[in-house]
Every structure is written in structure tokens, then in C-alpha cells.
Amino acid sequence: MAAPLHEVGDMRRVLHIMRLPMGGLFRHVRDLVMGQQEAGIAAGIVCAEPPDDGISAKRLADIERFCGLGLHVLPMSRLPGLGDIANIREVGALARRLKPSILHGHGAKGGLLARLVPAPQDTIRVYTPHGGSLHYDGASLEGFIYLGAERLMRSRTDGLIFESAFSRDAYLAKVGQPKGESAVIHNGVSEPEFDPVQPYPIAADFLFIGELRMLKGVSTLIEAASAMTRPVHIRIAGAGPDRAHFEELARNAGAHVRVEFLGAMPAREAFRLARTVVMPSWNESFPYVVLEAAAAGMPLIATRVGGIPEIFGPDADRLLPPADATALAAAMTSALSDPNAMAADAARLRIRIRKHFTAAQMVERIDEFYSRLAGRGRMGAEIKRIAGVGSSKPELTGAGR
């Protein structure tokens, strides 16, 4: 086993780079920074301005006290453009000043910056896609651009961390074999999140929580509710670009369907407002909300997409096909008819989450991965020293390729 990172004298500084501080990607970085701080590792975050939703800014402010290398907010656009040149220059200046041993990019934009910014030759560059570019179809124009960039940057990637086997397989199929070391390290939840959540007496039948985008399957949820033959009450928590469209669908749903839009709110607060969580996604990577709901003991209906089957393990056969309103309506009807069976399924899944998907395990495994890369880097440097090779060949540094 590799030595823990905090025991490696020359590996105590990690700079995490990402774009938008919201959603599962930010949740992952937040947990990682907090765990690294506890392990004696100085970590910092570079990100864009948080969205104006009242929650993201507070979460970003809360994590700043854990950032030994500081919190650095820069203007960043979602799409590639001239602004990336300014970002590369600014993050490069930060890297020269802070001297991180590792630049860890998260998502498409964070991965771009972590691998392109100028930094000392022995800086290790790690990339976690979090879906990002891997969601694109290579036949589309956007897919051609994003996946082409991923192929070009393989030679500048010392280590790849995939949050699911699904993401790893998508990378292999769409980008190719990594040139550096890679590992699948699942996301995890913290110990307080295993405290059971008790729904309020006025709880709705079902809750959706997540970004309000088409690929999250909210339209399928509303269609399924309309197809049911009994009254159904749904609460939808979250914000996103397709909210108005979903509100229109809800207004045109059957008279027996009641849908409330709650806006963005913390997951555990939202869980108290319903008896069953529904994740009707058409596309996912490795969603935190599934882990959070399962850890809280919430009954859960979900689709078989992305890394969700890895979370459910032996119970993955009860996952639903995506975009299938008929199957979802049947599952929702069954949940209302047999709440005891749903509770038993939830209890079994909660045990599995505690065993395999904790934040402490995630931080420890990423720590070990960093240390393996550091060991390879030291070995490569020693080989160069013995062979009398100069430092003018950057392809021999980093992970010691």
C-alpha cells in the first residue's frame, strides 16, 4: 500500500480547479478538501462565481475556512473561448505562487485548466471528469470538440480518477486508453448523513431533487403521474434552465396530479417533505442525491443509467429503464400500495451505502492514488538523474512516463 499523502514530505499541497460551485461536482470537491484538511494536506480551490440561488454562495463561503491554499474565484465561461486564455494565465500565476504539488482538475473546464496551465515540471496533474465531456456524443459538433480536446490532453494527464466504472468505460470508448495511471474511486457521504430522516406528517407522496434540466427526466415523472389512476402529490426541489417548461407540463397534467416547485434547497431538508424519492434521470454519472437519499433511509425509485447500478449492487434489477413513463407509473403505484416493501428495500440499500460509499473511504483512496503518482514521479526523476538526462523533456516528468 502506498504511504498516506500526509506522510510524504514533498506532497502536502493540492489545488483543486473546477468551474461552477454547485451540484455533485462541488459536493465532491468540498468533501475532498475537508478530508484533506483533516489529514494534514493543504488544499485550495479555484472556481467561478457561484450561481445566485441563495445556497451555493453560502456553501462556497463555508468551505473557505478549510482551504489552506485559499479559495480563488475567477470569471469562467461554460463554453470554450478567449476567456480560457485569461484563466490559464491567472491559474498559472496562482500555481507559481502557491507551488502546489498536485493540480487536480474537476469537470471539463477544471480538467482543461489543470492540464494546460504553466507549472513546474514536477507538478502532478490529475483529472476527474465527473461526466462532463463524456456526456457528449462523438458524432455531434460539441462532442467532436470536447472529446477531441480530451484525446489531445491525455499526454498531459498524470492521473485519471473516475467516480464510477461507468465513467471509466465511457472514457475508454470515447477518448481512448489513458496515458497515465487511472483508478475508479466512488463518491461517498459523510457520517452525519446516515442519520435517518423522518418525513413530516404533511409529506408529499414523492420528491424529485436535482437540477431542472431535461436529462434529469422530470418530464417523464410528470407524464408518469398523469398516467396513474389515483391521486398523487409530487414536490420538485431544485433550480435550472427548464423549470418553466416543467411548470407548463405540470399545469397540463391530470386533475388528480398535484405538483409543487420548491426551488433549490438542501437535500436533507427536502427529504422531510416527501415519503419516497424519485430519480427519473435519462442520463447520469454518479449522482450524489442517490447516495444521500439512501444514507438517510429514504425509499428510492431510480433509473438504470450511469453509475446508479453500481450504487444499488445486488438490487440493481429493480432499477427502471429511462424515459419510460409507463414503467415509472407502475413503480410509483407500487410504492404507494406497499410502503413496507419500499422501507425494507431502503434499509437494505442504506447498509450497502455505509459499507461501500463513505466520504472517509473516498478521501483515503484518493490520498493513496496521489501517493502512487508521487512515487512514480520520484522514480522517474531518479532514473533520469542516474542516466544523466536533462530536464528539457517534460514528457518524462509528472507520473514518470
C-alpha positions, 0 to 999 in steps of 0.5 A, a space after each residue: 500500500 502506498 504511504 498516506 499523502 500526509 506522510 510524504 514530505 514533498 506532497 502536502 499541497 493540492 489545488 483543486 480547479 473546477 468551474 461552477 460551485 454547485 451540484 455533485 461536482 462541488 459536493 465532491 470537491 468540498 468533501 475532498 478538501 475537508 478530508 484533506 484538511 483533516 489529514 494534514 494536506 493543504 488544499 485550495 480551490 479555484 472556481 467561478 462565481 457561484 450561481 445566485 440561488 441563495 445556497 451555493 454562495 453560502 456553501 462556497 463561503 463555508 468551505 473557505 475556512 478549510 482551504 489552506 491554499 485559499 479559495 480563488 474565484 475567477 470569471 469562467 465561461 461554460 463554453 470554450 473561448 478567449 476567456 480560457 486564455 485569461 484563466 490559464 494565465 491567472 491559474 498559472 500565476 496562482 500555481 507559481 505562487 502557491 507551488 502546489 504539488 498536485 493540480 487536480 482538475 474537476 469537470 471539463 473546464 477544471 480538467 482543461 485548466 489543470 492540464 494546460 496551465 504553466 507549472 513546474 515540471 514536477 507538478 502532478 496533474 490529475 483529472 476527474 471528469 465527473 461526466 462532463 465531456 463524456 456526456 457528449 456524443 462523438 458524432 455531434 459538433 460539441 462532442 467532436 470538440 470536447 472529446 477531441 480536446 480530451 484525446 489531445 490532453 491525455 499526454 498531459 494527464 498524470 492521473 485519471 480518477 473516475 467516480 464510477 466504472 461507468 465513467 471509466 468505460 465511457 472514457 475508454 470508448 470515447 477518448 481512448 486508453 489513458 496515458 497515465 495511471 487511472 483508478 475508479 474511486 466512488 463518491 461517498 457521504 459523510 457520517 452525519 448523513 446516515 442519520 435517518 430522516 423522518 418525513 413530516 406528517 404533511 409529506 408529499 407522496 414523492 420528491 424529485 431533487 436535482 437540477 431542472 434540466 431535461 436529462 434529469 427526466 422530470 418530464 417523464 415523472 410528470 407524464 408518469 403521474 398523469 398516467 396513474 389512476 389515483 391521486 398523487 402529490 409530487 414536490 420538485 426541489 431544485 433550480 435550472 434552465 427548464 423549470 418553466 417548461 416543467 411548470 407548463 407540463 405540470 399545469 397540463 397534467 391530470 386533475 388528480 396530479 398535484 405538483 409543487 416547485 420548491 426551488 433549490 434547497 438542501 437535500 436533507 431538508 427536502 427529504 422531510 417533505 416527501 415519503 419516497 424519492 424519485 430519480 427519473 434521470 435519462 442520463 447520469 454519472 454518479 449522482 450524489 442525491 442517490 447516495 444521500 437519499 439512501 444514507 438517510 433511509 429514504 425509499 428510492 425509485 431510480 433509473 438504470 443509467 450511469 453509475 446508479 447500478 453500481 450504487 444499488 449492487 445486488 438490487 440493481 434489477 429493480 432499477 427502471 429503464 429511462 424515459 419510460 413513463 409507463 414503467 415509472 407509473 407502475 413503480 410509483 403505484 407500487 410504492 404507494 400500495 406497499 410502503 413496507 416493501 419500499 422501507 425494507 428495500 431502503 434499509 437494505 440499500 442504506 447498509 450497502 451505502 455505509 459499507 461501500 460509499 463513505 466520504 472517509 473511504 473516498 478521501 483515503 483512496 484518493 490520498 493513496 492514488 496521489 501517493 502512487 503518482 508521487 512515487 512514480 514521479 520520484 522514480 522517474 526523476 531518479 532514473 533520469 538523474 542516474 542516466 544523466 538526462 536533462 530536464 528539457 523533456 517534460 514528457 518524462 516528468 509528472 507520473 514518470 512516463 
